Structures are given as structure tokens and as C-alpha cells.
Amino acid sequence: MIAHVAEAAEDRGRVVLWLGASAQASATAIDAAMFLASAYQSEVESLFVEDRQLFDLKSFPFARVISSYEEGWRDLPTADLDREIHFIGAALQRRIANMADRRSIAWRGRVVRDDPLAALAMACSERGPWNMVAIGEPFGVGKEAQLRELFATVTGTTGVVIAGPMAHRIEGPIVAAVEEVERLGPMLKSTERLKEASGARVILLLVGEHVGDLAWLEGEARLMLGDNADVTLDSVLVKKGDSSAVAGALRRHKAGFALAKYGGLVLPAEGSLRPLSAGLECPLLIVR
């Protein structure tokens, strides 16, 4: 599927910036959401989800929270919990609204109390099918299951943006990892749109398990590119289930934005994504 976001006038999608109440927000992920909205002349909706399970938990007498000071364990706030989460959400929404205003991007915010994935699925079903989801919290260890569930249950979205804990830039080459010849065209169209918005150069990173596969894929890519000197080709051999070589290539190119397919060699649907996400220095757009 081609990575696409509906323009603001279409009313058939937008960039959904998915935020939680953990007080952890990735500045790079937020920047990436704004960049995508600008590139596609779309709008941003910041969806702040108050996790219903947290409010259910506070009703149990054994619920406690660890203080960041020397108090040790203390009672989980009851009346204070609503106020604390409200302040977190309000501060994030103001920050994002100011960023959107400075960049002349249409923006609206929403706060809901629900299961986080259920809230996201509902938001994407309301206006679809051309939504892009940006996960607003740092994508760290143990988030693979959440990503699998997101792709399985949240319809009406063409891709998901993640930013790992080391992500700190969105300026630099646009690097698209391609594993299959049928993905060459859609990936090129996506990079062209992003290039128009950023002026960055484009690199097609060809990925394969065997030298022969890479040679064939490179031949097909060169035929498609013709005399297009604006796109650079590179290739990397990977072992199935190990994305560390791809992570190394992205760091070597100092990528400002990366694209890859979900469920392939780069981003397997099963197993750990730690080699890639832990060292990722830029946002990664994961397409279906």
C-alpha cells in the first residue's frame, strides 16, 4: 500500500498523533507528525487518551504508586489522579497547538477516556481511510506487541510513524527500505512527496537476504529510475529476524526520515524490533 494521507479538504483522513497519559512524549515523533501533515497538506489531530485501566486500578485498596522522592510507596491518588492527568494532557495539547500554528497546519485536539487502542481505532474509523498514525511516545523495548495489535485492529490507516528513544532529528536524507520489486513504485511516490516538502535527497535502500536477490532488485530499480539522478541507490544484506544491518545503514546515511514495510525483513511482524528501534536516530514511517 502506498503511504498516503488525505488532504484537509478531503475529510477522509489526517495525521493522528496518538498520545497517552504517561507524560512521555517524543519531540521527534511530534515533529514527524507535523512534517507529514505539511507534506500532504493534511491536518493533525492530537488524540490524548486517558487510559481507562488506570482509573479502574485506582479503585483497588492495594493500589500504590512509587514516589520519585524518598517517600517510597504511597497511596495512588484518587481525586488528584484526574487533575494530574488533565494537566499533562492540557500541557501537551497546548504545545502541539502552538507548533501547528507556527507552521500554518490545521490542528484540532481531542481527549478521550478509553482503552488506548480502542480510542485510536474509533478515531481512525470516523474519518478514513487515509489516516496516518504517529505514536507520540518513544517507541522502546517491549512495544512490538502494541504495534502488532495496532496493525491488526486499527483500520483506516495507511501507516504508522514511530520514533525510538535515540531519535533526535528529522532533517537529512529520506531513506526508503525496499525488499520487493512491487514496492519500488509506491515507495518512490512516497519519497517524492516528502522530498517536495523538505528538499532532502532520496536514497533507496535495497534489502535482501542473498546477494543474488539484491542484484536482481538493483537491476529492476535502475530500470525504473532511468536517468533520474535525484535518487541514490544503496543495498544491504540482512539475516532474517535481525534488522541491525538496516539500522546501521540508516545511521551511516544520517537519515532524517525513513520508510519501511511492516511484516518483512526490516520490520518482522514477529520477534524483537530492538536492533532497529533502539538505534534509530530519525522517525520511521511503517507502511502496510
N, C-alpha and C positions, 0 to 999 in steps of 0.2 A: 504494500500500500504506500502511496506517496504521502509524505508528510505535508499536511495542508491544514490551515486554519481559516475559518470563514472570516471574510471582511466584516467590519462593524455594520455595514448597511445590509448585509445578507440576513442577519439574525438567525444564522444556522450553526453558530458555534463561536467560540472565543478562546482565549488563553485562560484556563482556570488555575489560579495559584492556590494550591491546597495547603492550608496552614493548620497547625494543631495548637494545643494549649500547653505545650511543653516549654515554652519560652525559648526554644532553639529555632532560630531562623537562619537560613543560609543567604547571605547577601548576594552571593554569586547566582544562586537559583532565582532570586528575585530579579536581578539584573537580566538573567536569561529570559524570564517571562516578559519583561519589558521589551527586550530586543526582538523576540518573536512577534509580539504584537505590533511593533513598529514595522518589521519587515513585511508582514502580511496585511498591514493596515486594519488590524483587528482591534479588539478591546480586551482588557484584563478584568477578570472578576476574582477578587481575593476572597476565598471561601475559608473562613475561620470556623473550625469545628470544635465545639466543646464536647469532649468525649463523654458520652452518657455513662460509660462504665465507671469513670472516675467519680461521678456523682452518686452512682449506685453504691460504690465502695465506701463512701463516707458514712453511710448509714449503719455500717457494722461497728460494734463496740471495740473490736480488736484492731481497727484501722489506725495506723500510726504513720508519721512522716519523719524522716531524718532531717534534723536541723543542720544547716551549713555552719553553725557556730559550735560551741562546746556543750550545748544543751543535750545532745544525744537524741534519743527518741522523744517525740512529743505527740500529743493528740492531733489527729488530722483535723484541720479547720472545718467547721461546718458552715456557719453563716459567712465566715471570711472567704471560703472557697469560691463562692460566686463572685465576690468582689475582686479577688486576686486574678481570677481568670478573665474577668471583664476588663481589668486594667491591662493585662497582657495583650488581649485582642484589640483593644482600642488603640494602644500604642503602635502595634503592628499595622493596623489599618491606616492610621494617620501617616505613618512612614511611607507606605505604599502609595497612598493617595497623593502625597507630595511628589514622589518620584514620577508618577504618571502625569501629574500636572506640568512638571518641568519639561517633560518630553512630549507634551501635547498628545497623550494617549488616552482614549476613552477608558474610564475606570468606574467600577462600582464594587462595593463591598457587601458581604453577607455574613451573618453569624447564625449558626445553627447548633442545636444540641442533639447529637445522634451518634450512632456508630460512625467512625470516620469514613470507612469505605462506602457505607450506605449513603451517607450525605454526599459524597463525591459522585456516586452513581446517579443519584437523583438529579444533581446539578447538571450533569452531562446529558441526561435523558431529556431534560426540559428544553434544551436548545442544542440540537445536533443536526447532522452527525459530525461536523467538522470542528471538534474541540481539540485543544492541546492541553494536557495537564502538566503543570510544573510542580514537583514536590518541593514545598518550601523549606522543609527541614533537611539538614545534612544527611545524605544517604550513606550510612555507615554499615558496620558489620551487623549481620542478622536481619537486614531489611529485604533479603531475597524473597522471603515468603510473602511479604506485603506486596512486592512488585508482581509476583506471580498471580496473586489474588486480584490485583488491580487489572491486569490484562485479561483475566478470565471473567471478571464480573462487571467491569465498568465499560459499557458500550458507548458508542457515540464519541469515541476519541481516536485520533489517528496516531498519537504518540505521547510519550511521557518524557519529561526532562528531569534529570537528576543532577545533583552536584555533590560530590564527595566531600569529606571533611578537609581535604587539602585544596579544594578548588578555590581559586583566587583571581581568575581573570576571564574576560570574555573577548578580549582583543587579541588578535592573532589569526593564523590561517584557519579556514574551515576545512576540517578533515572528515571525509565520509568513508567509513569502512564498508567495503563491498565484498561479499562472499559468493554471489551468484550473478551470472550474466544478466538475468532478467531484472536484476536490481540496479543495473548501471544507469538506465534511463531515468527512473524515478529519483534516484539519488542525485543525479546531475541536475534535474529540475529543482530539487530542494536546495541544493547548494547555490544555484544561480540566484534564487530568490534572496537567500541570506547574503550573498555577495553584493547584490544591489544595495542592500541596506547598510552594509559595513565597509564595502570596498576592499575586504580582505581577499587574499588569494585562496584558491581552492586546491586541495590535494585529495586525490582518490587513493585510498589505502586499500590495496587488493589483499585479501586474506584467504589463505588456504592451508590445507594440511600437507599437501605434496607439491614438489617442485613442478611437476607436470601440470597440475591443476592451475597453479599460478601462471605458468607460461601461457596456457590457453586463455585464461581470463584476461591477461595483459594484452594478448593479441586482439581479443574482441573489444577491449576498452580502446585500444589505439584506432581500430577501425571506426568506432563510434565517434571518437574525438576528432578524427581527421587532422586538420591543421589548426585546431584550437590550442593555441599556446598559453591560454589563460589557466589551464588545468595541468597540474603536475601529477605524475603517477609515481607511486611507491608501492612496495609489496612487503609482506611479512608472512613467514611460516609460523603456524601455531600448532600446538598439540591440543587435541580435543579436551575441553574442560579446563584449559589453562589460558587465561587471557593476559598473562603478564607481558608477552611479547607485544601485544597491541598497546597495552598501557605504556610500554617503553617507547613505542613509535610515536604516540601522541605527545609524550614529554619531549622527545627529540625534535619534533616539529614545532614545539611550543604552541600547540593548538589553542585557539581562542574559543572554538566551538566544534563539537564532534557529533557525528551521526552514526548510528549502527542499527542493525536489525535485531529484534528480540527473538530469541529461540535459536540462534545459530552458534557459530564458533566463538564469536566475540562475546555474546551475551547469552549463554545457555539458559534454557528455562529451568533446568535443574542444576544443583550444585552451587558453589560459592562464587560470588562476583567480587570477592575481596581484592584479588590481584589488580582488577581494573578500577574499582571504585575507590580503593584506599589511596592510590597514587594519582588519581585523576585531578588535573590542575585546571580544568575548564568544564563547563556544562556539557552533558551528553544527552542528545536527543535520541530516544529509543523509539523506533518506528515499528509498527506491526508487520 
